[in-house]
Amino acid sequence: MGTVASLAPEWLEPLRAYPSWLVLLCLAVTTAGLLTLLAKPLRWSLYLVLIGLGALILLGFAAWLHQ
């Protein structure tokens, strides 16, 4: 099979050395913390959209880690 070009930046490559569950847990905790900080000034509908986008990014990152 041919090599698939990675869309991830070079600085993310070292994260593959760590267990994927640990990387995903750290990403999820960081994302949740940022969303919590933004929750008060934002309306709930926008907050829910951001949660959905965060979940999509997390799923994409998980797929990238398991390549």
PDB file of N, CA, C and O in Angstrom, chain B, residues numbered from 101:
ATOM      1  N   MET B 101       0.835  -1.188   0.000  1.00  0.00           N
ATOM      2  CA  MET B 101       0.000   0.000   0.000  1.00  0.00           C
ATOM      3  C   MET B 101       0.873   1.241   0.000  1.00  0.00           C
ATOM      4  O   MET B 101       2.010   1.219   0.471  1.00  0.00           O
ATOM      5  N   GLY B 102       0.328   2.320  -0.532  1.00  0.00           N
ATOM      6  CA  GLY B 102       1.065   3.572  -0.566  1.00  0.00           C
ATOM      7  C   GLY B 102       1.043   4.265   0.783  1.00  0.00           C
ATOM      8  O   GLY B 102       0.213   3.966   1.640  1.00  0.00           O
ATOM      9  N   THR B 103       1.948   5.175   0.951  1.00  0.00           N
ATOM     10  CA  THR B 103       2.015   5.939   2.189  1.00  0.00           C
ATOM     11  C   THR B 103       0.988   7.066   2.146  1.00  0.00           C
ATOM     12  O   THR B 103       0.866   7.777   1.148  1.00  0.00           O
ATOM     13  N   VAL B 104       0.260   7.214   3.233  1.00  0.00           N
ATOM     14  CA  VAL B 104      -0.731   8.280   3.334  1.00  0.00           C
ATOM     15  C   VAL B 104      -0.074   9.483   3.988  1.00  0.00           C
ATOM     16  O   VAL B 104       0.533   9.361   5.052  1.00  0.00           O
ATOM     17  N   ALA B 105      -0.190  10.633   3.363  1.00  0.00           N
ATOM     18  CA  ALA B 105       0.390  11.853   3.923  1.00  0.00           C
ATOM     19  C   ALA B 105      -0.401  12.269   5.157  1.00  0.00           C
ATOM     20  O   ALA B 105      -1.632  12.276   5.149  1.00  0.00           O
ATOM     21  N   SER B 106       0.319  12.615   6.210  1.00  0.00           N
ATOM     22  CA  SER B 106      -0.330  13.040   7.448  1.00  0.00           C
ATOM     23  C   SER B 106      -0.643  14.531   7.384  1.00  0.00           C
ATOM     24  O   SER B 106       0.182  15.330   6.942  1.00  0.00           O
ATOM     25  N   LEU B 107      -1.841  14.895   7.827  1.00  0.00           N
ATOM     26  CA  LEU B 107      -2.230  16.297   7.867  1.00  0.00           C
ATOM     27  C   LEU B 107      -1.816  16.961   9.175  1.00  0.00           C
ATOM     28  O   LEU B 107      -1.939  18.177   9.323  1.00  0.00           O
ATOM     29  N   ALA B 108      -1.327  16.164  10.122  1.00  0.00           N
ATOM     30  CA  ALA B 108      -0.955  16.696  11.431  1.00  0.00           C
ATOM     31  C   ALA B 108       0.396  17.411  11.343  1.00  0.00           C
ATOM     32  O   ALA B 108       1.275  16.994  10.590  1.00  0.00           O
ATOM     33  N   PRO B 109       0.555  18.479  12.108  1.00  0.00           N
ATOM     34  CA  PRO B 109       1.848  19.173  12.140  1.00  0.00           C
ATOM     35  C   PRO B 109       2.939  18.277  12.726  1.00  0.00           C
ATOM     36  O   PRO B 109       2.659  17.320  13.448  1.00  0.00           O
ATOM     37  N   GLU B 110       4.176  18.608  12.400  1.00  0.00           N
ATOM     38  CA  GLU B 110       5.319  17.812  12.860  1.00  0.00           C
ATOM     39  C   GLU B 110       5.416  17.765  14.379  1.00  0.00           C
ATOM     40  O   GLU B 110       5.871  16.762  14.930  1.00  0.00           O
ATOM     41  N   TRP B 111       5.003  18.818  15.066  1.00  0.00           N
ATOM     42  CA  TRP B 111       5.168  18.853  16.517  1.00  0.00           C
ATOM     43  C   TRP B 111       4.230  17.897  17.232  1.00  0.00           C
ATOM     44  O   TRP B 111       4.386  17.672  18.432  1.00  0.00           O
ATOM     45  N   LEU B 112       3.250  17.323  16.520  1.00  0.00           N
ATOM     46  CA  LEU B 112       2.363  16.333  17.132  1.00  0.00           C
ATOM     47  C   LEU B 112       2.926  14.916  17.059  1.00  0.00           C
ATOM     48  O   LEU B 112       2.498  14.040  17.810  1.00  0.00           O
ATOM     49  N   GLU B 113       3.879  14.686  16.164  1.00  0.00           N
ATOM     50  CA  GLU B 113       4.422  13.340  15.965  1.00  0.00           C
ATOM     51  C   GLU B 113       4.978  12.704  17.246  1.00  0.00           C
ATOM     52  O   GLU B 113       4.746  11.512  17.453  1.00  0.00           O
ATOM     53  N   PRO B 114       5.697  13.426  18.120  1.00  0.00           N
ATOM     54  CA  PRO B 114       6.213  12.792  19.341  1.00  0.00           C
ATOM     55  C   PRO B 114       5.119  12.244  20.257  1.00  0.00           C
ATOM     56  O   PRO B 114       5.401  11.390  21.098  1.00  0.00           O
ATOM     57  N   LEU B 115       3.875  12.713  20.114  1.00  0.00           N
ATOM     58  CA  LEU B 115       2.791  12.218  20.962  1.00  0.00           C
ATOM     59  C   LEU B 115       2.473  10.755  20.687  1.00  0.00           C
ATOM     60  O   LEU B 115       1.877  10.082  21.528  1.00  0.00           O
ATOM     61  N   ARG B 116       2.864  10.258  19.518  1.00  0.00           N
ATOM     62  CA  ARG B 116       2.616   8.851  19.194  1.00  0.00           C
ATOM     63  C   ARG B 116       3.435   7.910  20.076  1.00  0.00           C
ATOM     64  O   ARG B 116       3.118   6.725  20.170  1.00  0.00           O
ATOM     65  N   ALA B 117       4.478   8.419  20.719  1.00  0.00           N
ATOM     66  CA  ALA B 117       5.313   7.593  21.587  1.00  0.00           C
ATOM     67  C   ALA B 117       4.607   7.254  22.897  1.00  0.00           C
ATOM     68  O   ALA B 117       4.971   6.285  23.563  1.00  0.00           O
ATOM     69  N   TYR B 118       3.612   8.033  23.266  1.00  0.00           N
ATOM     70  CA  TYR B 118       2.872   7.814  24.509  1.00  0.00           C
ATOM     71  C   TYR B 118       1.655   6.940  24.242  1.00  0.00           C
ATOM     72  O   TYR B 118       1.185   6.855  23.108  1.00  0.00           O
ATOM     73  N   PRO B 119       1.139   6.284  25.292  1.00  0.00           N
ATOM     74  CA  PRO B 119      -0.094   5.495  25.098  1.00  0.00           C
ATOM     75  C   PRO B 119      -1.224   6.407  24.612  1.00  0.00           C
ATOM     76  O   PRO B 119      -1.403   7.516  25.115  1.00  0.00           O
ATOM     77  N   SER B 120      -1.972   5.926  23.638  1.00  0.00           N
ATOM     78  CA  SER B 120      -3.014   6.771  23.042  1.00  0.00           C
ATOM     79  C   SER B 120      -4.074   7.174  24.062  1.00  0.00           C
ATOM     80  O   SER B 120      -4.616   8.277  23.982  1.00  0.00           O
ATOM     81  N   TRP B 121      -4.380   6.289  25.030  1.00  0.00           N
ATOM     82  CA  TRP B 121      -5.395   6.631  26.029  1.00  0.00           C
ATOM     83  C   TRP B 121      -4.934   7.818  26.874  1.00  0.00           C
ATOM     84  O   TRP B 121      -5.753   8.647  27.273  1.00  0.00           O
ATOM     85  N   LEU B 122      -3.628   7.909  27.151  1.00  0.00           N
ATOM     86  CA  LEU B 122      -3.105   9.009  27.960  1.00  0.00           C
ATOM     87  C   LEU B 122      -3.170  10.330  27.186  1.00  0.00           C
ATOM     88  O   LEU B 122      -3.558  11.362  27.735  1.00  0.00           O
ATOM     89  N   VAL B 123      -2.790  10.285  25.921  1.00  0.00           N
ATOM     90  CA  VAL B 123      -2.829  11.491  25.091  1.00  0.00           C
ATOM     91  C   VAL B 123      -4.264  11.982  24.942  1.00  0.00           C
ATOM     92  O   VAL B 123      -4.529  13.179  25.053  1.00  0.00           O
ATOM     93  N   LEU B 124      -5.192  11.053  24.689  1.00  0.00           N
ATOM     94  CA  LEU B 124      -6.594  11.435  24.524  1.00  0.00           C
ATOM     95  C   LEU B 124      -7.186  11.961  25.825  1.00  0.00           C
ATOM     96  O   LEU B 124      -7.986  12.896  25.806  1.00  0.00           O
ATOM     97  N   LEU B 125      -6.803  11.373  26.952  1.00  0.00           N
ATOM     98  CA  LEU B 125      -7.286  11.852  28.246  1.00  0.00           C
ATOM     99  C   LEU B 125      -6.802  13.277  28.507  1.00  0.00           C
ATOM    100  O   LEU B 125      -7.578  14.128  28.942  1.00  0.00           O
ATOM    101  N   CYS B 126      -5.521  13.536  28.241  1.00  0.00           N
ATOM    102  CA  CYS B 126      -4.979  14.884  28.439  1.00  0.00           C
ATOM    103  C   CYS B 126      -5.662  15.895  27.519  1.00  0.00           C
ATOM    104  O   CYS B 126      -5.967  17.012  27.936  1.00  0.00           O
ATOM    105  N   LEU B 127      -5.898  15.503  26.276  1.00  0.00           N
ATOM    106  CA  LEU B 127      -6.579  16.393  25.342  1.00  0.00           C
ATOM    107  C   LEU B 127      -8.013  16.667  25.788  1.00  0.00           C
ATOM    108  O   LEU B 127      -8.486  17.800  25.702  1.00  0.00           O
ATOM    109  N   ALA B 128      -8.700  15.636  26.262  1.00  0.00           N
ATOM    110  CA  ALA B 128     -10.086  15.806  26.711  1.00  0.00           C
ATOM    111  C   ALA B 128     -10.162  16.708  27.941  1.00  0.00           C
ATOM    112  O   ALA B 128     -11.046  17.561  28.026  1.00  0.00           O
ATOM    113  N   VAL B 129      -9.246  16.530  28.892  1.00  0.00           N
ATOM    114  CA  VAL B 129      -9.247  17.354  30.105  1.00  0.00           C
ATOM    115  C   VAL B 129      -8.938  18.811  29.758  1.00  0.00           C
ATOM    116  O   VAL B 129      -9.570  19.725  30.288  1.00  0.00           O
ATOM    117  N   THR B 130      -7.975  19.025  28.875  1.00  0.00           N
ATOM    118  CA  THR B 130      -7.627  20.382  28.464  1.00  0.00           C
ATOM    119  C   THR B 130      -8.795  21.055  27.749  1.00  0.00           C
ATOM    120  O   THR B 130      -9.108  22.217  28.009  1.00  0.00           O
ATOM    121  N   THR B 131      -9.435  20.312  26.844  1.00  0.00           N
ATOM    122  CA  THR B 131     -10.581  20.854  26.113  1.00  0.00           C
ATOM    123  C   THR B 131     -11.730  21.176  27.060  1.00  0.00           C
ATOM    124  O   THR B 131     -12.368  22.221  26.930  1.00  0.00           O
ATOM    125  N   ALA B 132     -11.996  20.286  28.009  1.00  0.00           N
ATOM    126  CA  ALA B 132     -13.073  20.521  28.975  1.00  0.00           C
ATOM    127  C   ALA B 132     -12.775  21.752  29.829  1.00  0.00           C
ATOM    128  O   ALA B 132     -13.677  22.535  30.125  1.00  0.00           O
ATOM    129  N   GLY B 133     -11.532  21.924  30.219  1.00  0.00           N
ATOM    130  CA  GLY B 133     -11.156  23.096  31.005  1.00  0.00           C
ATOM    131  C   GLY B 133     -11.353  24.392  30.240  1.00  0.00           C
ATOM    132  O   GLY B 133     -11.862  25.372  30.785  1.00  0.00           O
ATOM    133  N   LEU B 134     -10.949  24.397  28.979  1.00  0.00           N
ATOM    134  CA  LEU B 134     -11.138  25.597  28.160  1.00  0.00           C
ATOM    135  C   LEU B 134     -12.612  25.899  27.941  1.00  0.00           C
ATOM    136  O   LEU B 134     -13.026  27.057  27.989  1.00  0.00           O
ATOM    137  N   LEU B 135     -13.408  24.860  27.702  1.00  0.00           N
ATOM    138  CA  LEU B 135     -14.841  25.078  27.510  1.00  0.00           C
ATOM    139  C   LEU B 135     -15.510  25.565  28.787  1.00  0.00           C
ATOM    140  O   LEU B 135     -16.442  26.367  28.730  1.00  0.00           O
ATOM    141  N   THR B 136     -15.044  25.090  29.935  1.00  0.00           N
ATOM    142  CA  THR B 136     -15.598  25.540  31.208  1.00  0.00           C
ATOM    143  C   THR B 136     -15.303  27.024  31.430  1.00  0.00           C
ATOM    144  O   THR B 136     -16.149  27.764  31.932  1.00  0.00           O
ATOM    145  N   LEU B 137     -14.103  27.449  31.055  1.00  0.00           N
ATOM    146  CA  LEU B 137     -13.760  28.867  31.181  1.00  0.00           C
ATOM    147  C   LEU B 137     -14.617  29.737  30.270  1.00  0.00           C
ATOM    148  O   LEU B 137     -14.933  30.877  30.609  1.00  0.00           O
ATOM    149  N   LEU B 138     -14.990  29.197  29.114  1.00  0.00           N
ATOM    150  CA  LEU B 138     -15.791  29.960  28.158  1.00  0.00           C
ATOM    151  C   LEU B 138     -17.292  29.861  28.410  1.00  0.00           C
ATOM    152  O   LEU B 138     -18.067  30.599  27.803  1.00  0.00           O
ATOM    153  N   ALA B 139     -17.710  28.964  29.292  1.00  0.00           N
ATOM    154  CA  ALA B 139     -19.136  28.675  29.467  1.00  0.00           C
ATOM    155  C   ALA B 139     -19.934  29.881  29.961  1.00  0.00           C
ATOM    156  O   ALA B 139     -21.042  30.128  29.484  1.00  0.00           O
ATOM    157  N   LYS B 140     -19.388  30.622  30.901  1.00  0.00           N
ATOM    158  CA  LYS B 140     -20.151  31.740  31.465  1.00  0.00           C
ATOM    159  C   LYS B 140     -20.446  32.832  30.446  1.00  0.00           C
ATOM    160  O   LYS B 140     -21.601  33.234  30.306  1.00  0.00           O
ATOM    161  N   PRO B 141     -19.443  33.320  29.734  1.00  0.00           N
ATOM    162  CA  PRO B 141     -19.756  34.420  28.812  1.00  0.00           C
ATOM    163  C   PRO B 141     -20.519  33.994  27.560  1.00  0.00           C
ATOM    164  O   PRO B 141     -21.095  34.837  26.873  1.00  0.00           O
ATOM    165  N   LEU B 142     -20.529  32.714  27.260  1.00  0.00           N
ATOM    166  CA  LEU B 142     -21.202  32.262  26.039  1.00  0.00           C
ATOM    167  C   LEU B 142     -22.629  31.808  26.315  1.00  0.00           C
ATOM    168  O   LEU B 142     -22.966  31.404  27.428  1.00  0.00           O
ATOM    169  N   ARG B 143     -23.434  31.879  25.314  1.00  0.00           N
ATOM    170  CA  ARG B 143     -24.792  31.338  25.428  1.00  0.00           C
ATOM    171  C   ARG B 143     -24.703  29.825  25.316  1.00  0.00           C
ATOM    172  O   ARG B 143     -23.764  29.298  24.719  1.00  0.00           O
ATOM    173  N   TRP B 144     -25.677  29.122  25.888  1.00  0.00           N
ATOM    174  CA  TRP B 144     -25.630  27.661  25.932  1.00  0.00           C
ATOM    175  C   TRP B 144     -25.641  27.025  24.554  1.00  0.00           C
ATOM    176  O   TRP B 144     -24.994  25.996  24.361  1.00  0.00           O
ATOM    177  N   SER B 145     -26.345  27.591  23.597  1.00  0.00           N
ATOM    178  CA  SER B 145     -26.381  26.984  22.262  1.00  0.00           C
ATOM    179  C   SER B 145     -24.993  27.007  21.624  1.00  0.00           C
ATOM    180  O   SER B 145     -24.568  26.028  21.012  1.00  0.00           O
ATOM    181  N   LEU B 146     -24.296  28.124  21.771  1.00  0.00           N
ATOM    182  CA  LEU B 146     -22.939  28.205  21.244  1.00  0.00           C
ATOM    183  C   LEU B 146     -22.021  27.259  22.008  1.00  0.00           C
ATOM    184  O   LEU B 146     -21.129  26.646  21.423  1.00  0.00           O
ATOM    185  N   TYR B 147     -22.238  27.144  23.300  1.00  0.00           N
ATOM    186  CA  TYR B 147     -21.458  26.232  24.131  1.00  0.00           C
ATOM    187  C   TYR B 147     -21.632  24.789  23.657  1.00  0.00           C
ATOM    188  O   TYR B 147     -20.658  24.040  23.585  1.00  0.00           O
ATOM    189  N   LEU B 148     -22.862  24.396  23.334  1.00  0.00           N
ATOM    190  CA  LEU B 148     -23.116  23.039  22.847  1.00  0.00           C
ATOM    191  C   LEU B 148     -22.471  22.799  21.486  1.00  0.00           C
ATOM    192  O   LEU B 148     -21.993  21.698  21.212  1.00  0.00           O
ATOM    193  N   VAL B 149     -22.454  23.810  20.641  1.00  0.00           N
ATOM    194  CA  VAL B 149     -21.775  23.684  19.346  1.00  0.00           C
ATOM    195  C   VAL B 149     -20.280  23.476  19.563  1.00  0.00           C
ATOM    196  O   VAL B 149     -19.662  22.648  18.894  1.00  0.00           O
ATOM    197  N   LEU B 150     -19.703  24.223  20.493  1.00  0.00           N
ATOM    198  CA  LEU B 150     -18.279  24.055  20.786  1.00  0.00           C
ATOM    199  C   LEU B 150     -17.978  22.673  21.358  1.00  0.00           C
ATOM    200  O   LEU B 150     -16.930  22.099  21.063  1.00  0.00           O
ATOM    201  N   ILE B 151     -18.879  22.134  22.170  1.00  0.00           N
ATOM    202  CA  ILE B 151     -18.700  20.781  22.692  1.00  0.00           C
ATOM    203  C   ILE B 151     -18.708  19.778  21.536  1.00  0.00           C
ATOM    204  O   ILE B 151     -17.888  18.860  21.503  1.00  0.00           O
ATOM    205  N   GLY B 152     -19.624  19.953  20.601  1.00  0.00           N
ATOM    206  CA  GLY B 152     -19.679  19.068  19.438  1.00  0.00           C
ATOM    207  C   GLY B 152     -18.412  19.140  18.603  1.00  0.00           C
ATOM    208  O   GLY B 152     -17.886  18.115  18.171  1.00  0.00           O
ATOM    209  N   LEU B 153     -17.920  20.361  18.377  1.00  0.00           N
ATOM    210  CA  LEU B 153     -16.672  20.514  17.634  1.00  0.00           C
ATOM    211  C   LEU B 153     -15.501  19.885  18.378  1.00  0.00           C
ATOM    212  O   LEU B 153     -14.638  19.253  17.768  1.00  0.00           O
ATOM    213  N   GLY B 154     -15.474  20.057  19.689  1.00  0.00           N
ATOM    214  CA  GLY B 154     -14.415  19.434  20.489  1.00  0.00           C
ATOM    215  C   GLY B 154     -14.459  17.922  20.396  1.00  0.00           C
ATOM    216  O   GLY B 154     -13.416  17.272  20.314  1.00  0.00           O
ATOM    217  N   ALA B 155     -15.657  17.358  20.408  1.00  0.00           N
ATOM    218  CA  ALA B 155     -15.795  15.903  20.281  1.00  0.00           C
ATOM    219  C   ALA B 155     -15.318  15.428  18.914  1.00  0.00           C
ATOM    220  O   ALA B 155     -14.668  14.387  18.812  1.00  0.00           O
ATOM    221  N   LEU B 156     -15.635  16.178  17.866  1.00  0.00           N
ATOM    222  CA  LEU B 156     -15.166  15.808  16.527  1.00  0.00           C
ATOM    223  C   LEU B 156     -13.648  15.872  16.424  1.00  0.00           C
ATOM    224  O   LEU B 156     -13.022  15.002  15.818  1.00  0.00           O
ATOM    225  N   ILE B 157     -13.066  16.896  17.013  1.00  0.00           N
ATOM    226  CA  ILE B 157     -11.608  17.016  17.008  1.00  0.00           C
ATOM    227  C   ILE B 157     -10.984  15.868  17.787  1.00  0.00           C
ATOM    228  O   ILE B 157      -9.977  15.301  17.362  1.00  0.00           O
ATOM    229  N   LEU B 158     -11.576  15.524  18.923  1.00  0.00           N
ATOM    230  CA  LEU B 158     -11.071  14.412  19.727  1.00  0.00           C
ATOM    231  C   LEU B 158     -11.148  13.101  18.950  1.00  0.00           C
ATOM    232  O   LEU B 158     -10.208  12.308  18.988  1.00  0.00           O
ATOM    233  N   LEU B 159     -12.251  12.864  18.249  1.00  0.00           N
ATOM    234  CA  LEU B 159     -12.384  11.648  17.441  1.00  0.00           C
ATOM    235  C   LEU B 159     -11.378  11.626  16.294  1.00  0.00           C
ATOM    236  O   LEU B 159     -10.798  10.582  15.996  1.00  0.00           O
ATOM    237  N   GLY B 160     -11.173  12.757  15.660  1.00  0.00           N
ATOM    238  CA  GLY B 160     -10.181  12.831  14.591  1.00  0.00           C
ATOM    239  C   GLY B 160      -8.780  12.586  15.103  1.00  0.00           C
ATOM    240  O   GLY B 160      -7.981  11.911  14.453  1.00  0.00           O
ATOM    241  N   PHE B 161      -8.482  13.131  16.266  1.00  0.00           N
ATOM    242  CA  PHE B 161      -7.164  12.927  16.862  1.00  0.00           C
ATOM    243  C   PHE B 161      -6.969  11.467  17.248  1.00  0.00           C
ATOM    244  O   PHE B 161      -5.877  10.922  17.085  1.00  0.00           O
ATOM    245  N   ALA B 162      -8.023  10.829  17.760  1.00  0.00           N
ATOM    246  CA  ALA B 162      -7.946   9.408  18.104  1.00  0.00           C
ATOM    247  C   ALA B 162      -7.686   8.568  16.858  1.00  0.00           C
ATOM    248  O   ALA B 162      -6.885   7.634  16.893  1.00  0.00           O
ATOM    249  N   ALA B 163      -8.353   8.895  15.768  1.00  0.00           N
ATOM    250  CA  ALA B 163      -8.136   8.163  14.517  1.00  0.00           C
ATOM    251  C   ALA B 163      -6.706   8.358  14.030  1.00  0.00           C
ATOM    252  O   ALA B 163      -6.087   7.417  13.533  1.00  0.00           O
ATOM    253  N   TRP B 164      -6.179   9.571  14.169  1.00  0.00           N
ATOM    254  CA  TRP B 164      -4.805   9.835  13.754  1.00  0.00           C
ATOM    255  C   TRP B 164      -3.811   9.044  14.598  1.00  0.00           C
ATOM    256  O   TRP B 164      -2.834   8.510  14.073  1.00  0.00           O
ATOM    257  N   LEU B 165      -4.059   8.967  15.914  1.00  0.00           N
ATOM    258  CA  LEU B 165      -3.151   8.225  16.791  1.00  0.00           C
ATOM    259  C   LEU B 165      -3.116   6.741  16.456  1.00  0.00           C
ATOM    260  O   LEU B 165      -2.082   6.095  16.622  1.00  0.00           O
ATOM    261  N   HIS B 166      -4.216   6.202  15.995  1.00  0.00           N
ATOM    262  CA  HIS B 166      -4.305   4.763  15.741  1.00  0.00           C
ATOM    263  C   HIS B 166      -3.932   4.388  14.318  1.00  0.00           C
ATOM    264  O   HIS B 166      -4.148   3.244  13.918  1.00  0.00           O
ATOM    265  N   GLN B 167      -3.382   5.308  13.541  1.00  0.00           N
ATOM    266  CA  GLN B 167      -2.938   4.982  12.178  1.00  0.00           C
ATOM    267  C   GLN B 167      -1.718   4.115  12.221  1.00  0.00           C
ATOM    268  O   GLN B 167      -1.194   3.734  11.174  1.00  0.00           O
TER     269      GLN B 167
END
